[in-house]
């Protein structure tokens, strides 16, 4: 069974994102691992202290406790037979997360987490420049759920941003299969900022070179624009996009920086979940 890792600090933001994680886990038939780290030397947020008051956090693993806030959400949801595992580790968030994933106690396929427009949010800590190497070493897709995102339980329309590069094909095909599993429409979007010759031949060549031939749920769109963020925003609103996928390129530092910057803008201004996919 596939596993989704859901890091939490017990904030309201995290609880909001958990609703999304439950639905994604249900649709993908995955186990949901709710993951928390703590350190006795650091300040404990009020939300976390309230949970600590209800469970013995230091003996959590031995007692096999559950986190009350999430159990309440599961009970109130239509999650059915959702498989959930609760894990607590002591130490720094990034280091503990990396060790947990590399131990392969649970094979992690995806990370889902909440984010907000604050420097100390979990997603920003995870994506900041000095931890990019951690992301590369873990090599797992990350879905970030913005603070103000509202989720209706459906993933009807998913956007995948491409530049028609060879290293985009494999992650794109993985997302195509997932959207077919979810019965979603995938919008593969290229923003033409160069305004040169027609982009149609490049689009056709890229599409024809994909290994997957069943593309009934997939639309290929090219948008000529001088303002990528404005055009993306308008497209997402007009087409009711539920999630946006971006590639985090390893080989090109500037592309990597751009993709992360774009992801941050989407999260902060569009309130749409973003999947950041690492690519060699």
N, C-alpha and C positions, 0 to 999 in steps of 0.2 A: 504494500500500500504506500502511496506517495505521502509525504509529510510537508506541512506548511508550518514554518516557525513564526510565531507571533510574539515579539518582544513587547513587554508592557511595564509601565511605571505606575499603573493604577490611576492615572489621571482621567478626567472626563473625556479628553481627546482619545485616549487609548480605548475606552469603553465604546466610543462612537465607531472607531475603526474595527472593533471586534465584531460588530454587526455585519460589516462587509466581509471580514475574514470567515465568519461562519458560513455565509452564503457561498463564497468561493470554494470553501472546503467541501460543502455539500455537492456543488455542481461538478467538482473534479474528483469526488470520492476520495478525499484525502484526510489523513489524520491531522488534527490541529494541535500544535504544541505551544502552549502558553508559557512563555519564558520570562523569568524575572531575575535580575541580579541585585545584590545588595552589598553594602560595605558598612561595617560598624563605625568606620572612621569618618564617614561623610554625613552631611545633613540629610535627614529623612523627610521627604515631602509629606504634607499633611495627608494626602490621599493614600500614600503607602502606609503611613503609620496606622490609619484606620483598619487596613487589612492586617497589619502585623498584630494589632490588638485582638484579632479574631483567630489568628493561626500562630503557631509557634514557628516563626520563620527560620530559626536556626536548626530546628529539628524537622523541618518540612519534609525533606526527602525520606527520612526514616518513617515518619507518620503517614506518608502518602496522602497529605491533605489536599484540599481543593480550594480555589480562590472564590469566596462567596460572591463578589460582584459579577464574575463571569458565569458562575453557575446559575445565578438569577437571570441573566440575559438568555442563557441557553434554555432555561425552563419556560421563559416567556416567548421564545421564538418558535418557529415551525421547523427547527433544525432536524427533527426526527432522531435518527440513530447516529448523531454526530459523535465521532470518536475524538476525545480530548485528553491530552496528557499535560500535567502541570509540572514544570521544572523550575527549581530555584538553585542558583549558583552564587557563591560569594566572590566579589572582586570587581575589577573594572569592566564596564559593559562591553567594550570592543574586544578586549582580551578574552573575556569569558565566553563571549559569543563565538569567536573564532575557534577556541578550544573545543567548544561543544560540537560545532559543525564538523571539524576535522576528526573528532573522535569517532564519528559515524555511528554513534549509539542509535540515532534515528537518522536515516538518510534524508536530508533536507533538500527539497526541490525548489522551494520558493520561500521568500520572507515577506510578510505583510506587516506594516506598522503605520501608526498614525504620525502625522507631522503638523507642525504649526509654524507660523512666521516668527520664530524666536531662536536665538543663537543656541540655546541649550536644549532644544527639542531632540528627541532620540534620532530622528531621521537626519537632522542637520549634523549631529555628532557623527553619525554613521557615514555621511557623504562628504564631510569637510576635507579640505585638501590633504591634510596630513594623515588621513586614514584611507585615501584612495587605494593604497597598496593592499589594505585589508580587504576591500571590496574585490580587488583583482584576485587575491589569493583564495577568497571564499568562492568567487565565480558563481554566484547565485543571482537569479533575478530578484529584484526588490520592488514591491508595490507599496507606494506611499499614499496614505489616505489623508487629504488635507482636513484641517480642523473644521471647516464649514461645509464639508461635503455631506450631502444627504443621499441616502441609498434606498431605492424603492424595491430592492430585492432582485433586480434584473440587470443583466449586462447585454442589452440589446444591440448597442453600437460601440465598437472599439476602433480606435484610430491607431495606425502604425506609421510613424514618420520615416521616410526613406530618402536616400540620396542616390539610389540605384548603384550601390557598391556591392562587390562580391561577398564581403563578410556580413552583409545584411540578410542574405538568402536563408541561411540555416535558422537563425532566430525567427525570421518571418514565417517560415514553414511551420515551426513549432507553435507560433501564435495562431496560424491558420487552423491547425488541427484542434487547438484549444477552443477557438471560436466556433468551430463546427460542433464540438462536444457541447458547448453552451447554447448552440442554436442562435448565435449572434451574427451580426453583419460586421465584416472587417473592412475598414476604409484605409487603404494603403495610399498615403498622401505624400506627394513630392511638391515642395515649394520651389518654383523656379525663380531664383533671385538674379540669374545672369542675364535673362532676357535676350538670349542669343537665338540660334536656330530652333526649330520645333523640337520639343522634347519627346514627341510621340514615338519616334523610332527607338529611342533609348528605353522608354517605358515598355514597348512591345517586346524588345529583346530581353529585358529583365524578366518580364512576366513569362515568356516562352522558355526561359532557361531554368525555371523552377522545377524541382523534381516532382512536386505535387501537381496533378493535373485536374483534380476536382477543386475548382475555385468558384463554385456556385454562390458561396456566401461572401465572396471577396470583390470589392470594388477598387479599381486603380484610378487615382485622381491626380492630376497635375494642376497646380494653381500658380499662375503668374502674379507675382507681387513684389512690392518694394518694402513691405512691412510684414515680416513673417508672423510676429506675435499677434498683430491685429487680424491678419487673415486667418490664422489658426483659431483665434477666439471666435470669430464670426462663423467659421465652419463648424466648430464644436456646438455653438448655440443653435445654428440652423439645422443641424443633423442629430441633435440630442446625443452627443457622444458621452459614453459612460466611463471610458478609460482611455488614456493615451499611452502608447508604448514608444520609448526612445531607446536608441542604442548608445551604450557607453563604450566608445572605442578605446582600445588599449594602445594601439600603435601610434595614434596621432594625438599628442598632448592638447593641441588647440581644439580638435574635434571633441575630445573628452571634456574639456573645460566648457565648450559651447553646449554640449548635450546636457551637462549638469546644470548650467545656467538656465537653459531653456526649461528643464524640468522644474527648477525652483520657481521660475516665473509662472508656469502653469499651475503649480500647487498654490502659490500665493494669490493669484489673480483670477484663475478660472474655477477654482474649487473642484477640480476634476482629478480623480486618482491617476497616478502616473506609475507605469511599470518601467523601471530602468533595467535594461538587459545588457550584461557585460558581453563584449565580443572581442576575440583575439584580433 
